[in-house]
């Protein structure tokens, strides 16, 4: 049976350390602030935003959620970001994705100044990750690395396979694994014979958005299986991995819910605190 990499436990430990960092900043009269922009009424986005607000409250971070109607224009959204870029109370700016279709997502993300881009999506931060420089790292990949290291999963020299090539998870986690001296393969919807790749993986990251997509016969015995998926099936939240079957042969596994998702919010707050710490210096 696999060792469970429990996001709830790891996130609780992380939050304790983050709370101490916020308190240390307050002693220097430095407050920490996060602005979250939510455009439209997407139900999943509403839940994420609520959870982010709750985490900030726990840590003593000033959290401001700005809700905009579905028909907000590109100009209105960009003007708001310009204002927040200038607002000294805010160390982080987060635009909740996905945006309504009429808005240019890439242009919106470019508007946020790199040091306040706590999601790590700005092209400058992505470029720094790609070239091995220090920047803001995307929250979910950063959370995955935290879980692997906390779980003492061996990384150097290991075969890592990432299923999914998004800019939010797939590509950045591949770079982070490469930086830890893994040999990395990125698989995607056009990959031929996916199982031939996944069966070689010592570390397998599934970020495809398809319920129970990764089955036991695709997994190498003893592998670390990281499930990034959040899918709703018959009112239940399930991952991209067939947890019940894969758990029997994997060496390590993350549950859904209670796995990577918990770490993502922890890393968002850490990125915000790091921004405030840079400002304090």
C-alpha positions as CSV (number, residue, x, y, z in Angstrom):
1,X,0.0,0.0,0.0
2,X,1.2,3.5,-0.9
3,X,2.4,6.1,1.6
4,X,-0.3,8.9,1.5
5,X,1.1,12.3,0.9
6,X,-1.5,14.1,2.9
7,X,-2.1,17.7,1.7
8,X,-4.2,18.6,4.8
9,X,-1.5,17.7,7.2
10,X,1.3,19.3,5.1
11,X,-0.7,22.4,4.5
12,X,-1.5,22.8,8.3
13,X,2.3,22.6,9.1
14,X,3.1,25.0,6.3
15,X,0.4,27.5,7.6
16,X,2.0,27.5,11.1
17,X,5.3,28.6,9.7
18,X,3.6,31.2,7.4
19,X,1.7,32.6,10.4
20,X,5.0,33.2,12.2
21,X,6.4,35.0,9.1
22,X,3.3,37.3,9.0
23,X,3.6,38.0,12.7
24,X,7.3,38.9,12.3
25,X,6.4,41.3,9.5
26,X,3.7,42.9,11.6
27,X,6.3,43.6,14.3
28,X,8.2,45.7,11.8
29,X,4.9,47.5,10.9
30,X,4.7,45.7,7.6
31,X,1.2,44.4,6.6
32,X,0.6,41.7,4.0
33,X,-2.1,42.2,1.4
34,X,-3.6,40.1,-1.4
35,X,-6.1,41.4,-4.0
36,X,-8.2,38.8,-5.8
37,X,-10.2,39.7,-8.9
38,X,-13.2,37.6,-9.8
39,X,-14.9,38.3,-13.1
40,X,-18.3,36.6,-13.6
41,X,-20.2,33.9,-11.7
42,X,-18.2,30.7,-12.4
43,X,-19.2,28.4,-9.5
44,X,-15.8,26.6,-9.2
45,X,-14.0,30.0,-9.2
46,X,-16.3,31.2,-6.4
47,X,-15.3,28.3,-4.2
48,X,-11.6,28.8,-4.9
49,X,-11.8,32.5,-4.1
50,X,-13.7,31.8,-0.9
51,X,-11.0,29.3,0.2
52,X,-8.2,31.8,-0.6
53,X,-10.0,34.4,1.5
54,X,-10.3,32.0,4.4
55,X,-6.6,31.1,4.3
56,X,-5.6,34.8,4.3
57,X,-7.9,35.4,7.3
58,X,-6.3,32.5,9.2
59,X,-2.8,34.0,8.6
60,X,-3.7,37.6,9.3
61,X,-3.2,38.7,5.7
62,X,-5.4,41.5,4.4
63,X,-7.5,40.0,1.6
64,X,-9.7,42.0,-0.7
65,X,-11.9,40.2,-3.2
66,X,-13.1,42.5,-6.1
67,X,-16.1,41.0,-7.9
68,X,-16.7,42.2,-11.4
69,X,-19.7,41.4,-13.7
70,X,-19.4,38.9,-16.6
71,X,-19.6,41.8,-19.2
72,X,-16.5,43.7,-17.8
73,X,-14.4,45.1,-20.6
74,X,-10.7,44.5,-21.2
75,X,-10.0,48.2,-20.5
76,X,-11.9,48.1,-17.2
77,X,-10.1,45.1,-16.0
78,X,-6.7,46.4,-17.0
79,X,-7.4,49.8,-15.4
80,X,-8.2,48.0,-12.1
81,X,-4.9,46.0,-12.3
82,X,-3.0,49.3,-12.9
83,X,-4.6,50.7,-9.8
84,X,-3.7,47.6,-7.7
85,X,-0.1,47.7,-9.1
86,X,0.2,51.2,-7.5
87,X,-1.6,50.2,-4.2
88,X,1.1,49.8,-1.5
89,X,-1.3,47.8,0.7
90,X,-1.4,44.9,-1.8
91,X,1.7,42.6,-2.1
92,X,-0.1,40.2,-4.4
93,X,-2.6,40.5,-7.2
94,X,-4.5,37.4,-8.4
95,X,-6.9,37.3,-11.3
96,X,-9.0,34.2,-10.9
97,X,-9.0,32.0,-14.1
98,X,-10.7,31.1,-16.4
99,X,-11.9,34.6,-17.5
100,X,-15.0,35.1,-19.6
101,X,-14.2,34.3,-23.3
102,X,-14.3,37.9,-24.5
103,X,-11.3,38.9,-22.4
104,X,-7.7,38.4,-23.4
105,X,-6.2,36.3,-20.6
106,X,-2.5,36.7,-21.7
107,X,-2.8,40.5,-21.9
108,X,-4.5,40.6,-18.5
109,X,-1.7,38.5,-16.8
110,X,1.0,40.7,-18.5
111,X,-0.6,43.8,-16.9
112,X,0.2,42.6,-13.3
113,X,3.7,43.7,-12.3
114,X,6.0,40.6,-11.9
115,X,6.7,41.2,-8.2
116,X,3.0,41.2,-7.4
117,X,2.2,38.2,-9.7
118,X,1.7,35.7,-6.9
119,X,0.3,33.1,-9.3
120,X,3.6,33.0,-11.1
121,X,1.9,33.3,-14.5
122,X,3.6,36.5,-15.7
123,X,5.9,35.8,-18.7
124,X,8.9,37.2,-16.7
125,X,8.3,34.8,-13.9
126,X,7.8,31.9,-16.3
127,X,11.0,32.9,-18.1
128,X,12.9,33.0,-14.8
129,X,11.8,29.5,-14.0
130,X,12.7,28.3,-17.5
131,X,16.2,29.8,-17.2
132,X,16.9,28.7,-13.6
133,X,16.6,32.2,-12.0
134,X,14.7,33.2,-8.9
135,X,11.2,34.4,-9.5
136,X,7.7,33.7,-8.4
137,X,6.9,30.0,-8.9
138,X,3.3,28.9,-9.9
139,X,1.4,27.8,-6.9
140,X,0.3,24.2,-7.8
141,X,3.8,23.1,-9.1
142,X,5.5,24.7,-6.1
143,X,3.0,22.8,-3.9
144,X,3.8,19.5,-5.6
145,X,7.5,20.0,-5.1
146,X,6.9,20.8,-1.4
147,X,4.9,17.5,-1.0
148,X,7.5,15.4,-2.8
149,X,10.3,16.8,-0.6
150,X,8.3,16.6,2.7
151,X,7.4,13.0,1.8
152,X,11.2,12.3,1.2
153,X,10.5,11.0,-2.3
154,X,13.8,10.5,-4.1
155,X,14.1,12.8,-7.1
156,X,17.7,13.1,-8.3
157,X,18.3,10.8,-11.3
158,X,14.7,9.5,-11.3
159,X,12.4,9.2,-14.3
160,X,9.5,11.7,-14.1
161,X,6.5,11.7,-16.4
162,X,4.0,14.7,-16.5
163,X,0.7,14.1,-18.2
164,X,-0.5,17.5,-19.4
165,X,1.3,20.5,-20.9
166,X,-0.6,23.5,-19.5
167,X,1.3,26.7,-18.6
168,X,-0.3,26.5,-15.2
169,X,0.8,23.0,-14.1
170,X,2.3,20.8,-16.8
171,X,5.2,22.9,-18.1
172,X,6.2,24.5,-14.8
173,X,6.2,21.2,-12.9
174,X,8.3,19.7,-15.6
175,X,10.9,22.5,-15.2
176,X,10.9,22.2,-11.4
177,X,11.5,18.4,-11.7
178,X,14.3,19.0,-14.2
179,X,15.9,21.5,-11.7
180,X,15.9,18.6,-9.2
181,X,17.9,16.4,-11.7
182,X,15.0,14.2,-12.8
183,X,14.8,13.0,-16.4
184,X,11.5,14.5,-17.5
185,X,9.0,13.4,-20.2
186,X,5.9,15.5,-20.9
187,X,2.9,13.6,-22.3
188,X,-0.2,15.1,-23.8
189,X,-3.3,14.4,-25.9
190,X,-1.3,13.5,-29.0
191,X,1.2,11.2,-27.2
192,X,1.2,7.7,-28.8
193,X,1.1,4.8,-26.4
194,X,0.9,6.8,-23.2
195,X,1.2,3.8,-20.9
196,X,4.6,2.9,-22.4
197,X,5.8,6.3,-20.9
198,X,3.9,6.2,-17.6
199,X,5.1,2.7,-16.8
200,X,8.7,3.9,-16.7
201,X,7.9,6.8,-14.3
202,X,9.3,6.9,-10.8
203,X,7.3,10.1,-10.4
204,X,4.1,10.4,-12.3
205,X,2.1,13.7,-12.3
206,X,-1.4,13.6,-13.7
207,X,-2.9,16.9,-14.7
208,X,-5.4,16.1,-17.5
209,X,-8.8,16.9,-16.0
210,X,-10.3,13.5,-16.8
211,X,-11.7,11.5,-13.9
212,X,-9.8,8.3,-13.1
213,X,-7.8,8.6,-16.3
214,X,-4.7,7.0,-14.8
215,X,-5.3,3.3,-14.1
216,X,-3.3,0.8,-12.1
217,X,-1.9,-0.9,-15.3
218,X,-0.3,2.4,-16.3
219,X,1.7,2.8,-13.1
220,X,5.2,1.4,-12.2
221,X,5.1,-0.4,-8.8
222,X,6.5,1.8,-6.1
223,X,6.1,5.1,-8.1
224,X,5.1,8.4,-6.6
225,X,1.8,9.3,-8.1
226,X,0.7,13.0,-7.9
227,X,-2.9,13.7,-8.8
228,X,-3.6,17.3,-9.8
229,X,-7.1,16.6,-11.2
230,X,-10.4,17.9,-9.7
231,X,-13.4,16.3,-11.4
232,X,-17.0,16.0,-10.3
233,X,-18.6,12.6,-10.8
234,X,-22.1,11.9,-9.3
235,X,-21.7,14.8,-6.9
236,X,-18.3,13.5,-5.6
237,X,-14.9,15.1,-6.2
238,X,-12.4,12.7,-7.8
239,X,-9.0,13.0,-9.3
240,X,-7.4,12.1,-12.6
241,X,-6.1,8.9,-10.9
242,X,-8.1,5.8,-10.1
243,X,-7.1,6.1,-6.5
244,X,-8.5,2.9,-5.0
245,X,-6.6,0.7,-7.5
246,X,-3.4,2.7,-8.0
247,X,-2.9,3.1,-4.2
248,X,-2.4,-0.7,-4.1
249,X,0.8,-0.6,-6.2
250,X,2.2,3.0,-5.9
251,X,4.9,3.8,-3.4
252,X,3.4,7.3,-2.7
253,X,0.1,8.9,-3.7
254,X,-1.8,12.1,-3.2
255,X,-5.5,11.9,-2.4
256,X,-8.3,13.9,-4.0
257,X,-9.7,15.9,-2.2
258,X,-7.1,16.6,0.5
259,X,-4.0,16.5,-1.7
260,X,-2.4,19.0,-4.0
261,X,-5.4,21.4,-3.9
262,X,-4.6,22.1,-0.2
263,X,-1.0,22.9,-1.0
264,X,-1.9,25.3,-3.9
265,X,-3.6,27.8,-1.5
266,X,-0.7,27.4,1.0
267,X,1.8,28.3,-1.8
268,X,-0.3,31.3,-2.9
269,X,-0.2,32.7,0.6
270,X,3.6,32.0,0.8
271,X,4.2,33.8,-2.5
272,X,2.2,36.8,-1.1
273,X,4.2,36.8,2.1
274,X,7.5,36.5,0.2
275,X,6.4,39.6,-1.8
276,X,5.8,41.5,1.4
277,X,9.2,40.3,2.8
278,X,10.9,41.7,-0.3
279,X,9.1,45.0,0.1
280,X,10.2,45.1,3.8
281,X,13.9,44.8,2.8
